[in-house]
Amino acid sequence: MENKKFNIAIIGLGFGSEFIPIYQRHPNATMYALCQRNEEKLNEIADTFGIEKRYTDYDELLKDPLIDAVHINTPIHLHAEQSVKALRAGKHVACTVPMATTVDDCKKIVDAVKETGLIYMMMETVIYSRELLFVKKMVENGEMGKIQFMRASHQQEMAGWPGYWEGLPPMHYATHCVGPLMALAKANAAYVSCFGSGTIDAHLIPKYGSPFAIETCHIKYKDSDLSAEVTRSLFNTARQYRESFDLYGSKKTFEWSLIAEEEPVIHTGETPEKVTVPDYAHLLPKEIQAFTTGGVYDADDHQHLSFIQGAGHGGSHPHLVHEFLTALAEERTPFPNAKQSANITCVGILAHESAMDGGKIRELPDFTF
C-alpha cells in the first residue's frame, strides 16, 4: 500500500482548500490539480500551494487521464451531477456532504458506482471526529454495554451564508447528526417520521417552501431494536453552534457537552463524570497527524466558516482523507460507501417530506441498504 500513489483533483476551493496540504503530505497521494471557476482565486490558491495543474472548467478536468480521483467541495446542488460525471469519466469520488438533494439523485450515484466499480465516499466529518472515535472504541470494547438509544443534534445560525442556503429545510443538511448515529448503530435507517416546529422569517420561506425553524426526526433502524432522534435548525433559533450526539448504554452513557468549551459527561450507572476526549492522531500516518488539532488553509484569519463554527470538525479532516486513500490503495469499500452515504442523506430528505406531511412515516428506499 505504501507504494501506491493517486493523483487527486480538488474541485471547489472554499472549504476544499482545507484539504490541499493534507493530500500533499499523505504518502498515498499526489495533490495533482485544482478546479475553481474564478480564475483569480484559482491562481491565488494554486500559487500558495505550488500546484501547477489548474482548471476553471470541470468538464475539461474530467478529460485529464492522469487524474485518479476527485474531491468535490462545491455548492450542495451540484454534488450529484458532478459525482455522476466523475464516476462516468472513470474517476473515484470523495464528496462533501450531503450526497445529493433528492432521493433520485442519490440513486443515480449508487447506480453509477455499481456500473463502474469505482469508489465513492461521502466525506461526513462527524463520523471521524475525535468524539465519535472515542465513543466507538468504548462501544466496541463493551464498556457501554448494550446500546439502548441514541440522539443527535446539529444547530447553527446560517444567516449570512451564500444565497442557496437561505431557507434551506433543516433536514436537507442533516448528515452531521444522522451520520454518527449510523456509525455507532452499525445499521441503516429503515424508516423515519419527522415533525416541524416554529417558523422562520417570511422572506426565507419561498425559495424552498419550508417554513420550519426546527425539524425533529425519529429514525428506526433496519434489522435492529434501535431507534434514534435527531434535531436540526438553521435559522431563527437561539443556540450556540452545536454538532452533537448522545449514546445511552446499559452500563454507561455518553452525553455531549451543552456548551462548546465544556467537557462531555460519562454516566456510569447513575454516577456522572466529566471526561476529556483524547485526540486520535496516532491512527494516522505521521505526515498528516498535525492536522487533527490545527487549522489548515490560511489558518489565522480566513478559515472557512464551516470550519470555524464547527470547532475544526473534531479533527476529522485527515481521518477522512486517510480513509478515502487507503480504500483506494486496498481496493476496498470506504466508510461511508455509496449506499451508506445514500442512506444517511435520504434520512434527511425523507424526514423533511415527513415534516411537510404532518409526520407521516417515510420508508427508506431499497437501494440504500
N, C-alpha and C positions, 0 to 999 in steps of 0.2 A: 504494500500500500504506500510505503514511503516514497517509492519511485514514480508514482502516478501523479501527474500534474494536469490540471484542467484550466483551459482558457476561459475566464469569466468576463462577461459584459454586464455592467450595471446600467439599468435604464431608469432615469429619474434621479436627479441629483439634489433633492431637498433632503428628505430623510435618508435617501440612498447614499449620500456622502458619508454617513456614519460608518458604512461597511467597507469603504475603499481600503483603508490601511489594514483592516483585518484580513481581507483577501490577499493583500500584498505580502503579508508576513506568514500566512498559513503555508505549511510545507507542501500541501496538495493543490495549490492554486497559483495561477499567474493572473494578476489583475490586468486583463488584456485591453479592454475597451470600455468607453463611457458613451452614453447617449443622452442627449438633452436637446430639446427643441430650441432653446435660447442659446445661440452660438456664443455670445459673450460670456454667459455663465458657464457654459461647457468648457471653454478655453481657460477660464479663470481656475476652475477646479482641476481640470486635467493638468494644467501647468503646475499647480500646487503639489500634485502628487506624482508628477513626472510620467503621465500616461500619454503615449503617442497616438494610439488609435482612437478616433473621435467620430461620432455620428450625430447628426441632427435629425436624421430620418430613420425611424425604427425598422421599416421595411428593408432599407438598404443594409442595415446592420445584420439582419437575419440572413442576408445573402453571403455573408462572410463565412467561408468554410472552416476557418480556423477557430471560430467560437464554439466551445463545447456546451456552455450553459449560460443562461441569462438570469439575472436577479432583478425582478421588476419592482419598482418603488414609485409608481405613477399614481394619479388620482384613481379612486376606487372604481369608478365607472369604466375604466379602461382595462382593468385586470383580466377579465375573462377573454376579451378579444385578443389581447396581447399574449396571454398564456397559450391560447389555442394556436395562434400564428407561430409562436416559437416552437411548440411541440411538432407542428406540421412541417416546420423547417428543419427538424432534426436536432433541436436544442433541448437540453434538460432545463427545467424551470424551477426557480425559487421565487416566490411571490409574497409580498407583504399582504397583510390582511385588509379586508376579507377576500376570500377566493373569488367571489363574484357578487352580483347584486340581485340575481334571480336564480330560482331553482333550475330552470332550463339551462342557464349558462354554466352552473356547476356541473350539470350532466355533460355538457359539451366538453369540458375539461377532462372529466373522468373517462369519457369515451375516447378522447384523443390520446390519453395515457395508455389505455388498453390497446388501441390500434397501433401505436408507435413503439410501445415497450420502453419509453423513456421515463425519466424520474420527474415527478412533480412534488414540491414541498411547500406548504403554506408556512410562512415564517412568523408563527404566533409566539410573541415574546414571553408571555406569562408561563407557557409550558416549559420554558428553560430558565425561568427566574430562579434565584437562589432559594426563595421561599418554597417554590414547588419542588425543587431538588431535595430540600431539607425534609419536607413532609413525605415525599415519595419514598425516601430512604427509610423513614420511620414506619411507613405502611408496609414496605417490603420486608423489614426486619421483624414485623409482628408487634412492634411497640404500641401501635394504636388499637390493636385488637381488631374486631370486625368493624368495617366501615358501616355506619348506620344512616348517615345523612350528610349532605354537602350543600353549601350555599356559596354564592359569589356575587360580587358587585363591581360595577365599573361606572363611576360617577365623575363627571367633569363638566366644565362650562366651556362651550365651543364658540361663544361669541367672539368674532374677530378672525375666525379661521376662514380659509378660502370659500368662495361663494357656494360651491357644490355641497358643502357641509351644512349650510343653513337650512334648518328644519328637517334634517335627516331623521327618520324614525329611529328611536333609541336602539331597538333590537337589530337594526340593519348593520350595526357595528358592535356586535356582542361577543366577538371571538375571544376578547381578553378575559371574559368571565365564563364563557362556555368551554373554552379550550382546556383550562386547568382541571375542570371537573371531569372531562373525558379522560384526561391523562391519569387522574387518580382512580377513577372508577374502572379504567381499562375496559370500557364498554361504550358502544354507540347509543345515541339517543334514539328511542323508538317513536315517541310522540310528545307533543308539547301542548300546553294551554297557557295563555298569557292574558293579562289584563293591563289596560292603560289607565293612567291616573293623572289628574290635573290637566292643565292646558298651557301651551307655550304662547308667546306673543303672536298676535294675529298675523303680522307681516311674515312670520316664519312658516306658516302653515301651508300656503298654496303650492309651494314647489313640489312637495311630496304628498300633500293631502293628509298629513299626520298631525293630529292635534296634541298628542300626549306629552306631558313633561317627563313622566316616568313610565316605564313598562316593566312589569314583573312577571316572570315566566316560570312555570313548573315543568320539569323535564322528567320523563320516565325512561329508564334505560332498558335496552333490549337484552333479554335473557338474564335479567338481574332483578334482585329485590330492591334496588336502589332507586330513589328519586332525588331530585335536587331543585334548588330555587336560585334564579339569577335576577338581579335588579340592574337596570340601566337607565341613566339620564344624561342628557346632553345640553339642555337649555332651561333657564328659569328655575333652577333648583339650587338652593344654597347648600353647598357642601365642598369641603376641601377635596381636591383631586384624590381619587381612590380607585386602585385596582386591587381587589382582594378576593380571597377565598377562605372559607372555614370548613374544617372537616371534623365531624363528630364520630368518634370511635367508641367501642365498648370499654376500652381500657384508658385511652387518652383522647383528648380533643385539642385541635389546633384552632385558635381564633386570631385572625389578623388584627393588628392594632387599629384603634379607631382614629388615631391621629398619626400622620406620616412619620413624625420624628420619634414616636414611641416604639417599644418592642412588642412583638406578638406574645400571646399567652398560651401556655400548655396547661390544660386541666388534667390532672391525674386523679381519677375518681372525682371528688368534689374539691380537690386542692389545686388552686391556681398558682402558676409561677411564670413570671416574665422570662423570656428566653432571647438570647442573641443568635440570630440566624447566621451561620458561617457562610463564607464565600466558597465557591466550588471551582476556582481557577485550576486547581490541581487535576481536574478531569480533562484539561485541555493541553494541546501542545504548548511547550514553554514559550514559543514565539508569540502567542496571542493571549497569554494569561493576563497580562496587564489590562486588557480591555474589559474585564469584568467589573473593575472598580473605578475606571476613569472615563471621561468623555473621549470622543474620538475626533471628529472633524471640527476644526475651528473652536476648540473647547472652551475658550474663555467667555466669549460674548455672543456667539451666533449659533449655538446648538439648535437643532430643530425643535420646535415647540413640543412635539410629542415626547421627545427625549427629556426635556426639562420637566414637563408636567408629570411624566411617568417615572420620575426619580431614577433615570438611567435604565429603565426597563429591567430592573432586577439583575443587571449584569448578564443579560441573556444574549446579547448580540454575538459574541464569539462562540457561544454554545450553538446557536442557530447555524452559523457558518460551518462550524466543525461537523455538525450532524449532516448537513447537506453534502459537504465534500467527502466525508467518509462513506456516505451512502453511495456516492458516485464511484469512489475508489473500490468499494467492496461489492459493487453491483447488487445492492440490496434496496429494499424499500425504506424510505426515511420515516420518521415520526414528526409530524403527521403526514401520511401519504395522501394521495389524491382523494380516495374515498373518505378517509378520516377528516380531511380538510373540508370536503363537501358536507359531511355530517355536521361538523361544527358550524359552518356557515349557514346551512339550511335551517338549523335550530333557530337562529336569529331571524331569518327571512320569514319562516312559517310562524314564529312567535308573534311577529308584527301582524301577520294576516289574522291570527287568532285574536289579537287585541282589537283589531278593527271589526271583528265579528263577535264581539262580546265574550271572548274567552273560549270559544268552541275548540275542541281538540283538533289538532292537525298532525297527521301521520307523517313521519319522515319517509322519503322515497326509498325504494329498494336499492337503488344504485349507490346509496350512501353506506350500505352495510358491507 
